[in-house]
Amino acid sequence: MNTREETYHMTEKEMTRLKVAERLIDGEMMVSQAADILMLSTRQVIRIKERVRRFGPGAVIHGNRARIPINATDVNIKDLVVELKKDKYQGTNFSHFTELLEEKEGIFLSQPTVYRILNAAGIKSPKKKKKVREHRYRKRKDCPGMMV
């Protein structure tokens, strides 16, 4: 039995492909009918049928399922970034924090990546508070031309 089949549940699309492929293998259906049901070309249906015949039911499961992307940030680095933000660089905003990570800690991450990591951890970037200035109204002059 294929290890992918044991570990992961199939999606609805994959279940349909498996059922159609099994019916094709048993001779209950023609390739053109299967192509109409799956909305694929006959060539693709033949490929699915052959893979199921060779490798079993797990052949319809997508090969990239549960793989970690090559450009994914390491979990240890994510934890370190969150810890540094909470402890050492508490008052900095995300852009400045990203620069400090590069200069002082040697961690090279883009600003959007740092934003995503910290946002997922529930940390918000502190925003500069603008001082609210009241507008002083002047007294109106008696006549329209008196200001000059």
HELIX and SHEET records of a PDB file:
HELIX    1   1 THR A    3  THR A    7  1                                   5    
HELIX    2   2 GLU A   12  ASP A   26  1                                  15    
HELIX    3   3 VAL A   31  LEU A   38  1                                   8    
HELIX    4   4 THR A   42  PHE A   55  1                                  14    
HELIX    5   5 PRO A   57  VAL A   60  5                                   4    
HELIX    6   6 VAL A   75  ASP A   87  1                                  13    
HELIX    7   7 PHE A   94  LEU A  100  1                                   7    
HELIX    8   8 LEU A  101  GLU A  105  3                                   5    
HELIX    9   9 GLN A  111  ALA A  120  1                                  10    
END                                                                             
